[in-house]
Amino acid sequence: MSEQNFDIVVLGAGSGGYAAALRASELGFSVALVEKDKVGGTCLHVGCIPTKALLHSAEVADVSRESAKYGVTTTFGGIDIAAVTAYREGIVASKYKGLQGLIKSRGITVIEGEGKLTSPTTVQVGDDTLTGKSIILATGSYSRSLPGLEIGGRVITSEQALELDFVPKKVLVLGGGVIGVEFSSVWKSWGADVQIIEALPHLVPNEDESVSKQFERAFRKRGINFSLGVRFQSVTQDDKGVVVTLEDGQTFDGELLLVAVGRGPRTANLGYEEAGVTMDRGFVITNERLATSVPGVYAVGDIVPGLQLAHRGFQQGIFVAEEIAGLNPIVVDDINIPKVTYSDPEVASIGYSEAKAAEKFGADKITAYDYNLAGNGKSHIIGTSGSIKVVRVNDGPVVGVHMIGARVGELIGEAQLAVNWEAYPEDIAPFIHAHPTQNEALGEAFLALAGKPLHAI
Ligand SMILES: Cc1cc2nc3c(=O)[nH]c(=O)nc-3n(C[C@H](O)[C@H](O)[C@H](O)COP(=O)(O)OP(=O)(O)OC[C@H]3O[C@@H](n4cnc5c(N)ncnc54)[C@H](O)[C@@H]3O)c2cc1C
């Protein structure tokens, strides 16, 4: 039994929690970081990083298959899943080691164990009571399922999908959002038959509709099957496979069913409600400055309603540490957080879609320009198609950027600066983009919106 006092106690060491701890320690606070599993959380161990390793392996498979097109003779011999696993685990282990070292070097006290909020100023971990002048809740999320859809056997979540030691011959994917399409893309590149089932009318349904449609065309061209607009009804499984039935009676069979229908907040039985924290369907409700209903208690990351993204967690963690330090950090609304879907093709976006911008500012008050990557030399060289759409307010700033094509995720940096800095296309137009890069395509869209297109008609 021990009692320890800190300026700040952070519950959960995922993207949101560890970012808060790092920034708080930089600002001179004493910090306890409570973690029941591994520092780094979902993103490092079972999310962003390992999935991107799989996607890179998938890209290499495609490149080796298509190499003759570029005059290189190779033979694609197949996927050695044990080697893929070693590569993926190696990346995660190295980043994990780096993060542990970083946290240690900042003098943060890591407390291993399951923590529970026991009052507005205390977290209990086993026999230890940690008291903080401020508490930051950052307990993250888990893979959700649908009512009546039980995970087990051949019905798996992304955690089990990562760990598979074989490439399925035929796989069903429930959910055409970010996680569903990433795994679909990997499996297809590895040679599987893939069938996606999405209840909404589009794949990547949170994107600008023109991007969703191009994405569907690209997936269709790759031979990835999908069913849209009809809801899942039930699944059965036996030792041969799974059969999914949709509400309209259609059935699909496969070796496995990946359930990728979103992530729920990990907040049950952690003492939040008992301490007086206002909750809604398991999420922690905060004001725009991430303060909960209990003074001195803040929340960050996936438990706060909105986009569930690692870099949103980083931003919120930094924000709360600075808020506690009285630095009055700026609020970044979810709409201005960049989003990337890392599949083949990639999708990257920020700000208002064309339709949402028309709703918000008036259809006659905005202009959208869609630059086709067919006009971009570098995209042609690497064999990708797609487009970059920029939405501006007339005589006003850029309020949305929506991109699709190989590698466009790497272009989101400039887009997020333009949107968050409320730049006008005329401000950006004089700063020419390097040739030949894919980045030029974004520059061309800005030039066109500034009334001086270079390579655009
Ligand atoms: C397959 C997949 C791919 C993804 N890819 C991306 C991507 O490419 N880019 C991106 O931005 N986002 C991606 N995400 C989302 C990203 O992982 C999450 O948004 C991010 O991890 C959320 O951070 P967090 O700190 O809120 O929670 P988490 O990362 O979930 O961390 C919460 C931590 O709290 C700990 N914890 C929980 N309860 C307790 C307790 N009672 N006591 C002690 N510790 C506790 C957990 O063990 C965990 O380590 C992906 C997610 C998945 C599942």
The ligand as a MOL file (V3000), in Angstrom:
LIG
                    3D

  0  0  0     0  0            999 V3000
M  V30 BEGIN CTAB
M  V30 COUNTS 53 58 0 0 0
M  V30 BEGIN ATOM
M  V30 1 C -6.3520 -1.5370 -37.1010 0
M  V30 2 C -6.2450 -0.0990 -36.7370 0
M  V30 3 C -5.5480 0.7590 -37.5530 0
M  V30 4 C -5.4310 2.0960 -37.2190 0
M  V30 5 N -4.7270 2.9210 -38.0570 0
M  V30 6 C -4.6200 4.2240 -37.7460 0
M  V30 7 C -3.8490 5.0920 -38.5690 0
M  V30 8 O -3.2380 4.6650 -39.5470 0
M  V30 9 N -3.7650 6.3940 -38.2340 0
M  V30 10 C -4.4210 6.8970 -37.1470 0
M  V30 11 O -4.3260 8.0940 -36.9070 0
M  V30 12 N -5.1530 6.1000 -36.3480 0
M  V30 13 C -5.2570 4.7810 -36.6140 0
M  V30 14 N -5.9660 3.9630 -35.7750 0
M  V30 15 C -6.6270 4.5720 -34.6020 0
M  V30 16 C -5.6480 4.8130 -33.4560 0
M  V30 17 O -5.0240 3.6020 -33.1330 0
M  V30 18 C -6.4020 5.3600 -32.2520 0
M  V30 19 O -7.1220 6.5160 -32.6310 0
M  V30 20 C -5.4540 5.7510 -31.1420 0
M  V30 21 O -4.7050 4.6410 -30.7250 0
M  V30 22 C -6.2500 6.3040 -29.9420 0
M  V30 23 O -5.3800 6.6650 -28.9210 0
M  V30 24 P -5.8910 6.6800 -27.4250 0
M  V30 25 O -4.7430 7.1820 -26.6060 0
M  V30 26 O -7.1790 7.3750 -27.2970 0
M  V30 27 O -6.2100 5.1700 -27.0380 0
M  V30 28 P -5.3590 3.7770 -27.1200 0
M  V30 29 O -4.2800 3.8810 -28.1280 0
M  V30 30 O -6.3980 2.7590 -27.2580 0
M  V30 31 O -4.6720 3.7380 -25.7100 0
M  V30 32 C -5.3440 3.5620 -24.5170 0
M  V30 33 C -4.3980 2.8980 -23.5390 0
M  V30 34 O -5.0050 2.8660 -22.2610 0
M  V30 35 C -4.7390 1.6310 -21.6380 0
M  V30 36 N -5.7810 1.4100 -20.6380 0
M  V30 37 C -7.1070 1.2730 -20.8410 0
M  V30 38 N -7.7430 1.1400 -19.6730 0
M  V30 39 C -6.8000 1.1900 -18.7100 0
M  V30 40 C -6.8330 1.1130 -17.2990 0
M  V30 41 N -7.9740 0.9660 -16.6400 0
M  V30 42 N -5.6710 1.2030 -16.6260 0
M  V30 43 C -4.4860 1.3440 -17.2770 0
M  V30 44 N -4.4020 1.4260 -18.6040 0
M  V30 45 C -5.5440 1.3650 -19.3190 0
M  V30 46 C -4.7600 0.6290 -22.7840 0
M  V30 47 O -4.0570 -0.5430 -22.4550 0
M  V30 48 C -4.1010 1.4420 -23.8880 0
M  V30 49 O -2.6980 1.2440 -23.9170 0
M  V30 50 C -6.0560 2.6020 -36.0500 0
M  V30 51 C -6.7470 1.7300 -35.2070 0
M  V30 52 C -6.8270 0.3980 -35.5370 0
M  V30 53 C -7.5460 -0.5210 -34.6040 0
M  V30 END ATOM
M  V30 BEGIN BOND
M  V30 1 1 1 2
M  V30 2 1 2 3
M  V30 3 2 2 52
M  V30 4 2 3 4
M  V30 5 1 4 5
M  V30 6 1 4 50
M  V30 7 2 5 6
M  V30 8 1 6 7
M  V30 9 1 6 13
M  V30 10 2 7 8
M  V30 11 1 7 9
M  V30 12 1 9 10
M  V30 13 2 10 11
M  V30 14 1 10 12
M  V30 15 2 12 13
M  V30 16 1 13 14
M  V30 17 1 14 15
M  V30 18 1 14 50
M  V30 19 1 15 16
M  V30 20 1 16 17
M  V30 21 1 16 18
M  V30 22 1 18 19
M  V30 23 1 18 20
M  V30 24 1 20 21
M  V30 25 1 20 22
M  V30 26 1 22 23
M  V30 27 1 23 24
M  V30 28 2 24 25
M  V30 29 1 24 26
M  V30 30 1 24 27
M  V30 31 1 27 28
M  V30 32 2 28 29
M  V30 33 1 28 30
M  V30 34 1 28 31
M  V30 35 1 31 32
M  V30 36 1 32 33
M  V30 37 1 33 34
M  V30 38 1 33 48
M  V30 39 1 34 35
M  V30 40 1 35 36
M  V30 41 1 35 46
M  V30 42 1 36 37
M  V30 43 1 36 45
M  V30 44 2 37 38
M  V30 45 1 38 39
M  V30 46 1 39 40
M  V30 47 2 39 45
M  V30 48 1 40 41
M  V30 49 2 40 42
M  V30 50 1 42 43
M  V30 51 2 43 44
M  V30 52 1 44 45
M  V30 53 1 46 47
M  V30 54 1 46 48
M  V30 55 1 48 49
M  V30 56 2 50 51
M  V30 57 1 51 52
M  V30 58 1 52 53
M  V30 END BOND
M  V30 END CTAB
M  END
